[in-house]
Amino acid sequence: MIDSRRDLRAFFDKVHFSLTLSITKFFISLILGLIVAFYPEHQGLSEIARLMLFILVFGAGLWITEAIPAFSVSLLIIGLEILLLGFHDISFSSGSKEWEAYLSPWSSPLIFLFLAGFILASAASKTKLDLWIAKKVLFYVGNKPENILTGLMAITFCLSMFVSNTATTAMMLTVLLPILKNINDNNPYQKAILLSIVVAANIGGMSTIIGTPPNAIAVGVLGDKAPSFIGWMFMAMPPAVAITIGIRYLLLKIYPSNQDFISFKELKNVEHYDDSTTDFAKIPTIPSWKKIVVIIGFCVTVLMWLTGPLHHIPTTIISFIPIVLFTLFGIINSDDIRAIRWDVIILIIGGLTLGLGVTKTGLDLWFATLLPEGLNSILLLLVIFSYLVVLVSNFMSNTAAANIMLPIVIALSVALSADSLVLSALTIALSASFAMALPVSTPPNAIMYSSGKLESKDFLTIGLVIGLFAPIIVLGWLFLVL
């Protein structure tokens, strides 16, 4: 009885401490926003832009401190923009319709594009198409350690182009478990294959608009100047592939295998992994026609996205192919729709709304006046901010980091060069994917760290290499092709 009371008291103490800490972080962010926006003179800053500066700093503080969930910050930002910017002097009797502009990101075509990505991922997962592809590729490449690593990274990279890096990593962990059983405990190669999934999952998402939320935010900020689906791939995929190949060689160098061959025959029987029993178990057979429908829907959708410049059908319209097809055939049901990461979509909408507010109030023009004298190099500016976004993204959501950085960087870069809009947006968005120096930097890191076979220093080594060299590779390639 006494122990129960102690446990209950400890629980309430923990809740009280957590709540107190969250409230403290919230008010620190609020006070910081008020001080930054209203205490200095800020010459040339209009009253409405000053309000927007408060919203930006307040929201950034909440995202950085994680005082409240990230999606909640997005909703708060939208509400504040409607209240403070949509009604002059908060006069609701004015009949102003200006507030409606701050709800427009909810109907952005980009949201349906990202929704299609979630639908494709859910359908592939339900029919085990992703697992089937992984097994086929691995048995094709053979059982040499370097070939297995290549196959694992290739599968993960390609899946992450269309499926979230979190879902891809979770699925690949299922594939890795029977392989790890056949690797000696003293073989450093174990770490190589675990880290290979982390790298490929994080970097593979760079390659497409729907691969990771920062890409979608960049496209939304660019508006009419945003590249097409295939255009984005042309600009983002080559550096992503180059970086992944480079890390593949580095992993084999740092964690060489002391086994010439690794058996993974058990992988043939893997259909599902039950964490609660640690047993491989068969699941009910999935009708082959469902797999065929998913394959057809997936191929048609991706092919039409890639050939957009030929048929001129908007990318968003194409996005409705899997949405309608998979729901029509019952592959996607109401439970699957409820399971979609709506918090991620809300986070993207928050970023679009934040960017809209910065532009609409003229805050972006004021940011341009903050450039120090003598800084006239767009490359230097982007080098500084690309490393900054990598650093910040290691400690917070890369989506939130992109939400904060993109409006500021675009405003500063356009002031230096009117033609640098696309270069700036893509550099910052892609750099946000290079944060993987800590076990908690990204969900793939956390998933692989939970295996118990990796240490923090393992992430730090690979993360530092990628963080130092990848932004320069991306910026160099984009500067060459744009």
Secondary structure, 3 states (H helix, E strand, C coil): CHHHHHHHHHHHHHHHHHHHHHHHHHHHHHHHHHHHHHCCCCCCCCHHHHHHHHHHHHHHHHHHHCCCCHHHHHHHHHHHHHHHHCCHHHCHHHCCCHHHHHHHHHHCHHHHHHHHHHHHHHHHHHCCHHHHHHHHHHHHHCCCHHHHHHHHHHHHHHHHCCCCHHHHHHHHHHHHHHHHCCCCCCCCHHHHHHHHHHHHHHHHHHHCCCCCHHHHHHHHHHHHHCCCHHHHHHHHHHHHHHHHHHHHHHHHHHCCCCCCCCCCHHHHHCCCEECCCCEECCCCCCCHHHHHHHHHHHHHHHHHHHCHHHHCCCHHHHCHHHHHHHHHCCCCCHHHHHCCCHHHHHHHHHHHHHHHHHHHCCHHHHHHCCCCCCCCCHHHHHHHHHHHHHHHHCCCCHHHHHHHHHHHHHHHHHHHCCCCHHHHHHHHHHHHHHCCCCCCCCHHHHHHHCCCCCCHHHHHHHHHHHHHHHHHHHHHHHHHHC
